[in-house]
Amino acid sequence: MDLKGKNVLLTGGSRGLGPVIAAALVKEGCNIALTARSQDSLNTVAETLRRSGATVVAIQADINSAENRKLLVDIATQKLGQIDILINNAGIETAGAFQKHTAEEIELTLTTNINSPMHLAHMLLPEMLERQSGHIVNLGSLAGKQGSAYDAMYSGTKAALIEWTRGLRSELDGTGVSVSVVCPGYVSDVGMFASFGVKPPLLMGQSSPDAVASAVVKAIRKDRFEILVNPLPVRPLLALNTLFPAVGTLFMRLAGVNKLQKEKVGES
Ligand SMILES: NC(=O)c1ccc[n+]([C@@H]2O[C@H](COP(=O)([O-])OP(=O)(O)OC[C@H]3O[C@@H](n4cnc5c(N)ncnc54)[C@H](OP(=O)(O)O)[C@@H]3O)[C@@H](O)[C@H]2O)c1
């Protein structure tokens, strides 16, 4: 898909990776509707992006509210026109020992990371299919490829997002509409991992926010199913893990991922 002039709805636009992804899409010539709950931060991000002459609108919404989702899609369509690209970027990482999560945390994590992205896609897909053009990008995670200790719930939601993407992509084959998933490992500088203030294991390394944004652009432009973003190429390891499932668990232990995860949530 050629991105120039395309209208994008991007969730999670107030902080972390969202503003970086938005900047990369603006550079490609897209018009953007940014959304999140924090109006002030959204406005600041939108103002910055507009300096390059881009059309950027900031729409405050809680993606977990059906009413807010409807308003969001209505306002974004009113202001920009038909939505060509949906980026399901908003997500929450409820890290910690699984048994210590509250029932409310379980509901909130499942709703934010899976239900709401599905609902947004469900709302925008009919129009995309009618126009035979559109693209949805879901922000997954390497945690969805290999579940992480003390991030088990988060990992589960990201695995669900990846397999939903795979199924939907097959279903959409030949319609002109497509869906991709971008799976970053540890990301430096901004976002949920950086906010913990711990160093990633040496073997895993970390990627820049710009690398994630480039992957989102590439996923749309080249219509890729899945892009893994990590300095160490992890696909061969994942392939080996499919054949021998103990490999992943062993690697996570030897690479120090389990130790880091424990440290990250103050369990060590
Ligand atoms: N950073 C990483 O290391 C990393 C690695 C792998 C995957 N990812 C994935 O990349 C995506 C972005 O992560 P990030 O690091 O940028 O996270 P982040 O810094 O925590 O930002 C999350 C964004 O989602 C928004 N959001 C959360 N709940 C929302 C809700 N109910 N309604 C509307 N907006 C909501 C937040 O805005 P408000 O709070 O203002 O609503 C914020 O803009 C996530 O899906 C994450 O799982 C990140």
The ligand as a Gaussian input file, in Angstrom:
#p B3LYP/6-31G(d) Opt

LIG

0 1
 N        7.714000      -0.552000      24.936000
 C        8.034000      -1.822000      24.779000
 O        9.095000      -2.248000      25.244000
 C        7.094000      -2.756000      24.033000
 C        7.580000      -4.037000      23.692000
 C        6.747000      -4.904000      23.027000
 C        5.463000      -4.519000      22.680000
 N        5.010000      -3.275000      23.028000
 C        3.628000      -2.914000      22.655000
 O        3.613000      -1.672000      21.991000
 C        2.412000      -0.974000      22.285000
 C        2.741000       0.417000      22.803000
 O        3.464000       0.265000      24.003000
 P        4.181000       1.477000      24.759000
 O        5.455000       0.968000      25.270000
 O        4.138000       2.694000      23.929000
 O        3.168000       1.647000      26.001000
 P        2.953000       2.901000      26.957000
 O        4.113000       3.807000      26.931000
 O        2.512000       2.341000      28.258000
 O        1.721000       3.665000      26.270000
 C        0.485000       3.036000      26.181000
 C       -0.465000       3.910000      25.387000
 O       -1.745000       3.273000      25.364000
 C       -2.733000       4.208000      25.808000
 N       -3.823000       3.495000      26.492000
 C       -3.719000       2.558000      27.475000
 N       -4.939000       2.182000      27.882000
 C       -5.842000       2.872000      27.132000
 C       -7.254000       2.938000      27.100000
 N       -8.024000       2.194000      27.897000
 N       -7.844000       3.775000      26.206000
 C       -7.086000       4.545000      25.378000
 N       -5.745000       4.532000      25.369000
 C       -5.122000       3.708000      26.242000
 C       -1.977000       5.164000      26.739000
 O       -2.601000       6.423000      26.787000
 P       -3.432000       7.004000      28.027000
 O       -2.864000       6.429000      29.281000
 O       -3.271000       8.480000      27.870000
 O       -4.832000       6.556000      27.765000
 C       -0.649000       5.289000      25.990000
 O       -0.750000       6.253000      24.968000
 C        1.649000      -1.820000      23.303000
 O        0.649000      -2.565000      22.655000
 C        2.719000      -2.738000      23.861000
 O        2.206000      -3.945000      24.335000
 C        5.804000      -2.386000      23.692000

